[in-house]
């Protein structure tokens, strides 16, 4: 059998039961043998006493007739005193028996003396007359107060031994049957003990393999039942704890997954243990997550490597700004992971401040541009005013010319300030325009009419491509007119004489799109992403000469976006430029437009 608990219990019960029955069988057999022999000796002694008393009281001549009637399954001998010392004494030394009290010597001299003194003795001896061992009782027969003869009552030991053998067989049979039943009970009892333990063991293995729903059926109220209840409670508590940990882990993973900041964790050797997608995207990492790689393989910058190495060595929190290979600016907040005083890793949080740096640069550029735009007309105004104040200009016509320049520069300053205020209000979303359904056709014609002097001056041909019917749009007429004037003015400024400007209007789903295409020199590809920034000019000198403020396209973009539309530019060098913007269809006309 395997050396499991069931085998140990069963073998233990088997050993205990077998030993118990063996000892109890031997003791029971010995006790019964001794008790039965003692009872037989007592019985034959009482018979011998009774018969000897009876013979003592009977007449001498009647004794030969009386003796046969007194046998009762025993042999009766009556010996006188002379026969006791005769060599033909009917009792000799018996053969050595195998058990019990049969191991005694033949009737010793002291027993004979006791009988001659009037006592009764019982002993075992071999009778040559009967050829077998006999249980013998010797009792004196008294005549006139003296021992005249001795009565020997002989009972064959074969009968006693047969009775004892039968009793032994009964004890052996009963012990065997009891042993078999005890073994069966031991088997089932051992099985009843080990089966719940086996179930608990199987459930523990299932629990270790991840099956947290495993429970044990409790059928008893003993210690094993209590153990099963405790295991079920442990499983339930463990399931709740692990589910709670899984939930916390999922929450942590989701936080790391959706964090805009990049996060990387390392062990004490500087090897990556965890990294979130934001940092992988920032590093333009392709393939699987770089878990197990050293931090130097992830960041080739020596400053970052030294930063991690110092944090792992010294265990201090630090923050420092870095610039990675793609030009982005990052602030690294590095926190060592400690257990007591031992550092077992570090967590680095990379905060992208590229946009912040760009905004700072834009702010500086904006201040520089505003200062430049304000300084140029103010310088002109100051120079002419000082000349006029000092009386340097005496000629009336020249004085009038200078005043016209001052007036023009003043208007330019006024437009610049007005545009800055409008742009600031639109970017802060504080403007509230009166919106209404508008038709773009008459609005475009109205703008073209206002720009007719410039069109005729450069002999520009206007080509209109309007889809019909066209739904009304939702917007503010003055602001949309401002966008059209800005885009068409730019097209006229940068178009060569006798060229064509194409205006196209069509419907795109729930919006109306307008495109204005010129045949100018086009815009360099590097300038296109910055075209809608404030004060950004592709040709600064020409724009300034034309009285532009550099805010027109930025204002147009804000107007269109505040209307819920979009604006973009498509351009290639020497192939012209196309501005396209969209406006939402008026709610009351949406179904009709579709």
Secondary structure as GFF3:
##gff-version 3
##sequence-region A 1 594
A	DSSP	alpha_helix	5	57	.	.	.	ID=ss1
A	DSSP	three_ten_helix	60	62	.	.	.	ID=ss2
A	DSSP	alpha_helix	63	69	.	.	.	ID=ss3
A	DSSP	beta_strand	75	80	.	.	.	ID=ss4
A	DSSP	alpha_helix	81	84	.	.	.	ID=ss5
A	DSSP	three_ten_helix	100	103	.	.	.	ID=ss6
A	DSSP	alpha_helix	109	116	.	.	.	ID=ss7
A	DSSP	beta_strand	120	127	.	.	.	ID=ss8
A	DSSP	beta_strand	132	143	.	.	.	ID=ss9
A	DSSP	beta_strand	146	156	.	.	.	ID=ss10
A	DSSP	alpha_helix	157	208	.	.	.	ID=ss11
A	DSSP	alpha_helix	223	258	.	.	.	ID=ss12
A	DSSP	beta_strand	262	267	.	.	.	ID=ss13
A	DSSP	beta_strand	272	275	.	.	.	ID=ss14
A	DSSP	alpha_helix	277	283	.	.	.	ID=ss15
A	DSSP	alpha_helix	295	298	.	.	.	ID=ss16
A	DSSP	alpha_helix	302	314	.	.	.	ID=ss17
A	DSSP	beta_strand	318	323	.	.	.	ID=ss18
A	DSSP	beta_strand	329	339	.	.	.	ID=ss19
A	DSSP	beta_strand	342	352	.	.	.	ID=ss20
A	DSSP	alpha_helix	354	389	.	.	.	ID=ss21
A	DSSP	alpha_helix	396	427	.	.	.	ID=ss22
A	DSSP	beta_strand	436	438	.	.	.	ID=ss23
A	DSSP	alpha_helix	440	450	.	.	.	ID=ss24
A	DSSP	alpha_helix	452	457	.	.	.	ID=ss25
A	DSSP	beta_strand	461	466	.	.	.	ID=ss26
A	DSSP	beta_strand	473	475	.	.	.	ID=ss27
A	DSSP	alpha_helix	477	494	.	.	.	ID=ss28
A	DSSP	beta_strand	500	508	.	.	.	ID=ss29
A	DSSP	beta_strand	511	517	.	.	.	ID=ss30
A	DSSP	alpha_helix	525	528	.	.	.	ID=ss31
A	DSSP	alpha_helix	540	545	.	.	.	ID=ss32
A	DSSP	alpha_helix	552	562	.	.	.	ID=ss33
A	DSSP	beta_strand	567	571	.	.	.	ID=ss34
A	DSSP	beta_strand	577	584	.	.	.	ID=ss35
A	DSSP	three_ten_helix	587	589	.	.	.	ID=ss36
A	DSSP	alpha_helix	590	593	.	.	.	ID=ss37
###
